[in-house]
């Protein structure tokens, strides 16, 4: 016959070994031993003899009891009177002093012996007799056993069912759902809203403008006039040197020649001189104007150059400010994108871990329900088997 371990594993589909997970072989041994005790404890008196064995001892004087009982189930006690075994009647331990008094009605004799139990000890009076008693035994059952001594064979399968129930209960208690602990790293902290402002543009300085040219027309009149300052004095003629040199006097000289001297020829010459002077003056005036215009062109070009450079400087400064602003916006946008990506990864990791944990719960729940169902099935078989076993041995 297969061992009890093999039978239990075959019925429960559990793996039972010396160092495996619960239940272990040692635990199964305890379950089987407990099952035997439970069945023996519910047996009716007429079936207890199947589980009893005889013990012998020599009775002692009251209060010096020496025989230790194995169990509390004593079926019968005998004392030999020298010829045959006499059945002992049971008394309370409190009466053991009375039964040693010959004058007492309950006096114990070799033909009417008594027994009592006290403090897990059994004794027979009168003392000194050869005694024996039938005691119900609770055998130890190892996982490797295939039979149980001093136990009805018909009830051994009930011990196996009991072992199945307790083994499944043990395995059921070993089903643990791990504590959910999130291992995914927390996402990056969302950056604070930046204080983004347009880049500042410093005041653009315009380079110093060139000196504006001044127009200096030829001087007319006086000894400082532009055209006559280098003229030499001439002593000829009726006028003075100053008169000849001073342009403003020339018309007076011409008038004098015409009005006073009536010298038309000299007057014509004087007028021709004036005309020549005016032509020269016109040339000097044109030359001064040309000089002014040339200086003015340079001046205007300098102004335009400085203005254009200022405009370029302003554009460069504005572009640099815009680039600084765009860089700040881009950096913040990239940071937000990174945080968003981290958050998405975190959510995915959390979802995966939650799904794994949920799957574990579902699997453990299914396993728990399956074992619970098997336990109830074995309990029903066990209870039904006990009832059938007991009903088959009714008095």
Buried (B, 14 or more C-beta within 10 A) or exposed (E): EEBBBBBBBEBBEBEBEEEEEBBBBEBBBBBBBBBBBBBBEEBEEEBBEBBBBEBEBEBBEBEEBEBEBEBEBBBBBBBBBEEEBBEBBEBEBEBBEBBBEEEEEEBBEBEBBBBBBBEEBBBBBBBEBBBBBBBBBBBBBBBEBEEBEBBBEBBBBBBBBBBBBBBBBBBBEEEEEEEEEEEBEEBBEEEEEEEEEEBEBEEBEEEEEBEEBEEEEBBBEEEEBBBBEEBEEEEEEEBEEEBBBBBEBBEBBBEBBBEEEEBEEBBEEBBEBBEEBBEBBEEBBEEBEEEBEEBBEEBEEBBEEBEEEBEEBBEEBBEEBEEBBEEBEEEBEEBEEEBEEBBEEBEEBBEEBEEEBEEEEEEBEEEBEEBEEBBEBBBEBBEEBBEEBBEEBEE
